[in-house]
Amino acid sequence: MKRAALAFLLLLLTRPQAEASLRVVSLNLCTDQMLLLLAPGAAVGLSPLARDPSLSAMASEAAHVPLVAPSAEMVLRLHPDLVLTEPYGATATVAALHALGLKVVVLDDPTNFPQIRATIITLATLLDARARGAALIAAMDRTLAGLEHPADPRTAIVLEPRGLTAGPHSLAGSVLAAAGYRDAARSVWISLEGLIAHPPDLLVLPEAPGFPSLATRLLDDPALAVIARRPVPASWMICGTPFAAAAAQMIDR
């Protein structure tokens, strides 16, 4: 495991956990991870994606928490004090839970590091985990402070399957900037011809080990062999969590 991810996991294992007084359900992959980072003992239900290691950086920590389908009936069976989610998906369930008087907090997924800090502070306050939130922010900021910031940034593209790119105003773009790269993506999709005509200094490849796909065949073209590549776990860049700093550190090396 790389240095930054190891630091975060050591933080999880070594900081003592207070007895959980809240019962919290998460209905979203990204809030799953933030809940497990901040208050694992409070989690009584997580989204069906929580244990997928190709998507969640906290899949192992989710193994002991029940998974809950995004239905009001299933959530109510867990008697939560708080339900966490994001604006995408389960909208009917969220509306029903609101109507039934449950406390539901809908969070936007951060796309940059200031937003990640703000989300941690918000959730740490809700979960009565302020000290743990401060420690996570401090660990993330130490990682970011150790990265290079050259005066003339190199160029990079985070290349998803089928040639998709997220662009500079996304979490991927923020990760590249933290790692000392300028996002060279010109649109949300790039063709083989576009990569050959305007090659970046680096291709960053979010990878999900154990899940090969024909959608990545673009990278097999020999014309791209001259462009340097850096694999990064896809689970570190899907959600705006402190693991984005680990991704930036891996790209920076």
C-alpha positions as CSV (number, residue, x, y, z in Angstrom):
1,M,0.0,0.0,0.0
2,K,1.3,3.5,-0.9
3,R,2.4,5.9,1.8
4,A,-0.6,8.3,2.0
5,A,-3.2,5.5,2.0
6,L,-1.2,3.7,4.7
7,A,-1.1,6.9,6.8
8,F,-4.9,7.2,6.6
9,L,-5.5,3.6,7.5
10,L,-3.1,3.7,10.4
11,L,-5.0,6.7,11.7
12,L,-8.2,4.7,11.5
13,L,-6.7,1.8,13.4
14,T,-4.8,3.7,16.1
15,R,-7.2,6.4,17.2
16,P,-9.6,5.1,19.9
17,Q,-13.3,5.1,19.1
18,A,-15.8,6.5,21.5
19,E,-18.9,4.5,22.1
20,A,-21.3,5.4,19.2
21,S,-24.4,7.2,20.4
22,L,-25.8,7.8,16.9
23,R,-27.2,5.3,14.5
24,V,-26.4,6.4,11.0
25,V,-27.3,5.0,7.6
26,S,-25.5,6.0,4.4
27,L,-27.3,5.6,1.0
28,N,-24.4,6.7,-1.2
29,L,-20.9,5.3,-2.0
30,C,-19.2,8.6,-1.1
31,T,-21.0,9.2,2.1
32,D,-20.3,5.5,3.0
33,Q,-16.6,6.2,3.0
34,M,-16.8,9.5,4.9
35,L,-19.0,7.9,7.5
36,L,-16.5,5.0,7.9
37,L,-13.6,7.5,8.1
38,L,-15.2,9.6,10.7
39,A,-17.5,7.5,12.8
40,P,-17.3,3.8,11.9
41,G,-19.0,2.7,15.1
42,A,-22.1,4.8,14.2
43,A,-22.7,3.1,10.9
44,V,-25.7,0.7,10.9
45,G,-26.3,0.6,7.2
46,L,-24.3,1.3,4.0
47,S,-25.1,1.5,0.3
48,P,-24.9,-1.7,-1.8
49,L,-21.6,-0.5,-3.3
50,A,-19.8,0.0,0.0
51,R,-17.9,-3.4,-0.1
52,D,-16.8,-3.1,-3.8
53,P,-13.0,-2.6,-3.7
54,S,-13.0,-1.3,-7.2
55,L,-15.2,1.6,-6.1
56,S,-14.6,2.1,-2.4
57,A,-11.3,2.9,-0.7
58,M,-13.0,1.7,2.6
59,A,-14.4,-1.6,1.3
60,S,-12.6,-3.7,3.9
61,E,-13.9,-1.5,6.7
62,A,-17.4,-1.8,5.3
63,A,-17.3,-5.6,5.6
64,H,-18.9,-5.7,9.1
65,V,-21.7,-3.2,8.4
66,P,-25.0,-4.3,6.9
67,L,-25.8,-3.2,3.4
68,V,-29.2,-1.5,2.9
69,A,-31.2,-1.1,-0.3
70,P,-32.2,2.4,-1.2
71,S,-35.8,2.1,0.0
72,A,-37.5,3.9,2.8
73,E,-38.8,0.6,4.2
74,M,-35.4,-0.9,4.5
75,V,-33.9,2.2,6.0
76,L,-36.7,2.5,8.6
77,R,-36.0,-1.1,9.8
78,L,-32.6,0.1,11.0
79,H,-34.0,2.9,13.2
80,P,-31.4,5.5,12.2
81,D,-31.0,8.8,13.9
82,L,-29.4,10.2,10.8
83,V,-29.4,9.3,7.1
84,L,-26.5,10.5,4.8
85,T,-26.7,10.7,1.0
86,E,-25.8,12.8,-2.0
87,P,-28.1,14.4,-4.6
88,Y,-27.7,11.6,-7.1
89,G,-30.0,8.6,-6.9
90,A,-32.5,7.5,-4.2
91,T,-34.4,10.7,-4.6
92,A,-37.8,9.1,-3.9
93,T,-36.4,7.4,-0.8
94,V,-35.0,10.6,0.5
95,A,-38.3,12.4,-0.1
96,A,-40.2,9.7,1.8
97,L,-37.7,9.7,4.7
98,H,-38.0,13.5,4.9
99,A,-41.8,13.2,4.9
100,L,-41.6,10.7,7.8
101,G,-39.6,13.1,9.9
102,L,-36.2,11.4,9.7
103,K,-33.1,13.6,9.7
104,V,-31.6,13.3,6.2
105,V,-28.5,15.3,5.2
106,V,-27.8,15.6,1.5
107,L,-24.2,16.5,0.8
108,D,-22.6,17.6,-2.5
109,D,-19.6,15.5,-3.4
110,P,-16.4,17.7,-3.2
111,T,-14.5,18.4,-6.4
112,N,-11.5,20.0,-4.7
113,F,-9.5,19.9,-1.5
114,P,-11.1,23.0,0.2
115,Q,-14.5,21.4,-0.4
116,I,-13.2,18.1,1.1
117,R,-12.0,19.9,4.2
118,A,-15.4,21.7,4.5
119,T,-17.3,18.4,4.1
120,I,-15.2,16.7,6.8
121,I,-15.9,19.5,9.2
122,T,-19.6,19.4,8.5
123,L,-19.8,15.7,8.9
124,A,-17.5,15.6,11.9
125,T,-19.8,18.1,13.6
126,L,-22.9,16.1,12.8
127,L,-21.3,12.8,13.9
128,D,-19.7,14.3,17.1
129,A,-16.3,13.3,15.7
130,R,-14.6,16.7,15.6
131,A,-11.2,15.4,16.8
132,R,-11.2,12.6,14.3
133,G,-12.2,15.1,11.5
134,A,-9.3,17.4,12.5
135,A,-6.9,14.5,12.4
136,L,-8.0,13.5,9.0
137,I,-7.7,17.0,7.7
138,A,-4.2,17.3,9.2
139,A,-3.1,14.0,7.6
140,M,-4.5,15.1,4.2
141,D,-2.8,18.5,4.5
142,R,0.6,17.0,5.4
143,T,0.4,14.8,2.3
144,L,-0.5,17.7,0.1
145,A,2.2,19.9,1.6
146,G,4.8,17.4,0.6
147,L,4.0,17.5,-3.1
148,E,6.0,19.4,-5.7
149,H,4.6,22.5,-7.3
150,P,6.9,23.4,-10.3
151,A,6.7,26.9,-11.7
152,D,6.0,25.4,-15.2
153,P,3.6,22.5,-14.5
154,R,3.8,19.4,-16.7
155,T,0.6,18.3,-18.5
156,A,-1.4,15.3,-17.7
157,I,-4.8,13.7,-18.5
158,V,-6.8,11.4,-16.3
159,L,-8.0,8.9,-18.9
160,E,-11.1,6.9,-18.1
161,P,-12.3,3.9,-20.1
162,R,-13.6,4.7,-23.6
163,G,-11.5,7.8,-23.7
164,L,-13.6,9.8,-21.1
165,T,-12.0,12.6,-19.2
166,A,-13.3,14.7,-16.3
167,G,-11.5,18.0,-17.1
168,P,-9.7,20.6,-14.9
169,H,-12.8,21.7,-12.8
170,S,-13.4,18.1,-11.5
171,L,-11.9,16.2,-8.6
172,A,-9.5,14.6,-11.1
173,G,-8.3,18.0,-12.2
174,S,-7.8,19.1,-8.6
175,V,-5.8,16.0,-7.9
176,L,-3.6,16.7,-11.0
177,A,-3.1,20.3,-9.8
178,A,-2.1,19.1,-6.3
179,A,0.5,16.8,-7.9
180,G,2.0,19.6,-10.0
181,Y,0.4,18.9,-13.3
182,R,-1.9,21.0,-15.6
183,D,-4.9,19.1,-16.8
184,A,-4.6,19.0,-20.6
185,A,-8.1,17.5,-21.3
186,R,-9.9,19.7,-23.8
187,S,-13.3,18.0,-23.6
188,V,-15.1,15.2,-21.7
189,W,-13.9,12.7,-24.4
190,I,-10.6,12.3,-26.2
191,S,-10.0,10.2,-29.2
192,L,-6.8,8.3,-30.1
193,E,-6.1,10.9,-32.8
194,G,-6.5,13.7,-30.2
195,L,-4.0,12.0,-27.9
196,I,-1.5,11.5,-30.7
197,A,-1.9,15.1,-31.9
198,H,-1.7,16.7,-28.4
199,P,0.1,14.2,-26.2
200,P,0.3,15.1,-22.5
201,D,3.5,14.5,-20.5
202,L,1.6,11.9,-18.4
203,L,-1.5,9.7,-18.7
204,V,-3.1,9.0,-15.3
205,L,-5.1,5.7,-15.4
206,P,-7.7,5.0,-12.7
207,E,-7.5,1.2,-12.4
208,A,-9.8,-1.3,-10.8
209,P,-7.7,-4.5,-10.3
210,G,-9.5,-7.7,-11.1
211,F,-12.0,-5.9,-13.4
212,P,-10.4,-5.9,-16.9
213,S,-12.5,-4.2,-19.6
214,L,-12.5,-3.9,-23.4
215,A,-13.3,-0.2,-22.7
216,T,-9.6,0.4,-22.0
217,R,-8.4,-1.0,-25.4
218,L,-7.6,2.5,-26.6
219,L,-4.5,2.3,-24.4
220,D,-3.2,-0.7,-26.3
221,D,-2.5,1.3,-29.5
222,P,1.3,1.4,-30.0
223,A,1.2,5.0,-31.0
224,L,0.6,5.8,-27.3
225,A,3.5,3.9,-26.0
226,V,5.7,7.0,-25.9
227,I,3.4,8.7,-23.3
228,A,4.3,8.0,-19.7
229,R,1.6,6.3,-17.7
230,R,0.8,6.3,-14.0
231,P,-1.9,3.9,-12.6
232,V,-3.9,5.0,-9.6
233,P,-6.6,3.1,-7.8
234,A,-9.9,4.2,-9.2
235,S,-11.4,4.1,-5.7
236,W,-9.2,7.0,-4.6
237,M,-10.6,9.3,-7.2
238,I,-14.3,8.5,-7.5
239,C,-15.3,10.4,-4.4
240,G,-14.1,13.6,-2.7
241,T,-12.4,12.1,0.3
242,P,-8.9,12.4,1.9
243,F,-7.9,9.5,-0.4
244,A,-7.7,12.0,-3.2
245,A,-4.5,13.3,-1.5
246,A,-3.1,9.8,-1.7
247,A,-3.9,9.8,-5.4
248,A,-2.0,13.1,-5.9
249,Q,1.0,11.7,-4.0
250,M,1.1,8.7,-6.2
251,I,1.0,10.9,-9.4
252,D,3.6,13.2,-7.9
253,R,6.2,10.5,-7.3
